[in-house]
Amino acid sequence: MNRNGERIREGISVEDSGKEELSAEESVNIYRKLYKYLEATLKTLEEKDKGRANELQEHLGKYKAEFIAFMVRGEGDYKQRKVQTRELFERLLSDEKFTEFLPKVPQAMVDELHSIE
């Protein structure tokens, strides 16, 4: 949103590299899909080990808070925020607490995540 409260949607543009740039909305949808996948997986784990699932849910919440902070604060330009957020998700996917207990994230989701520039 801009300062007047009007919703701004960043469109898809083609850069010199030939890649299409995802809009802010599309990027956020990819992140949300990944979070929903992780949360659903934690719910399955909860049936087996409720204590461990709660611990991992709390740990995931820290990443979620950091993600929301990037999007809400709006510091830096749009591309900088996307890079910061992509790096956050890459840290999340390689976090030992999750890799030990969660199944491998589907490659299609990882590919979508890496498509964000």
HUJO-V931392 format. One record per residue. RES is the residue in one letter. SS is DSSP state (2 for helix, 1 for strand, 0 for the rest). PHI is phi in whole degrees, 0 to 359 (none if undefined). D_FIRST is the distance of its C-alpha to the first C-alpha in whole Angstrom. Layout:
res->{RES	RES}
ss->{SS	SS}
phi->{PHI	PHI}
d_first->{D_FIRST	D_FIRST}
//
This chain:
res->{M	N	R	N	G	E	R	I	R	E	G	I	S	V	E	D	S	G	K	E	E	L	S	A	E	E	S	V	N	I	Y	R	K	L	Y	K	Y	L	E	A	T	L	K	T	L	E	E	K	D	K	G	R	A	N	E	L	Q	E	H	L	G	K	Y	K	A	E	F	I	A	F	M	V	R	G	E	G	D	Y	K	Q	R	K	V	Q	T	R	E	L	F	E	R	L	L	S	D	E	K	F	T	E	F	L	P	K	V	P	Q	A	M	V	D	E	L	H	S	I	E}
ss->{0	0	0	0	0	0	0	0	0	0	0	0	0	1	0	0	0	0	0	1	0	0	0	2	2	2	2	2	2	2	2	2	2	2	2	2	2	2	2	2	2	2	2	2	2	2	2	2	0	2	2	2	2	2	2	2	2	2	2	2	2	2	2	2	2	2	2	2	2	2	2	2	2	0	0	0	0	2	2	2	2	2	2	2	2	2	2	2	2	2	2	2	2	2	0	2	2	2	2	2	2	0	0	0	0	0	2	2	2	2	2	2	2	2	0	0	0}
phi->{none	270	295	272	83	278	284	249	244	281	277	279	232	259	263	302	290	88	274	274	268	287	287	301	297	295	298	298	297	295	298	298	299	295	300	298	298	296	295	296	295	294	297	295	296	302	295	268	213	299	298	293	297	296	298	291	297	296	296	297	300	295	295	297	297	295	298	298	299	301	286	279	301	68	286	77	276	303	296	297	295	295	296	301	290	299	297	301	292	295	297	299	293	257	296	301	298	271	296	289	248	261	293	299	295	307	302	300	292	297	299	299	299	285	284	278	236}
d_first->{0	4	7	8	5	5	4	5	8	11	14	17	19	23	24	27	28	28	25	22	19	17	14	11	12	15	16	14	17	19	19	19	22	24	23	24	27	28	28	30	33	33	34	36	38	37	40	42	41	39	40	38	36	34	35	33	30	30	29	27	25	25	23	21	20	20	17	15	15	14	11	10	12	10	13	15	14	12	16	17	15	16	20	20	18	21	24	23	24	27	28	27	29	32	32	36	35	34	36	39	38	35	36	35	32	32	32	30	27	28	28	25	23	25	24	21	21}
//
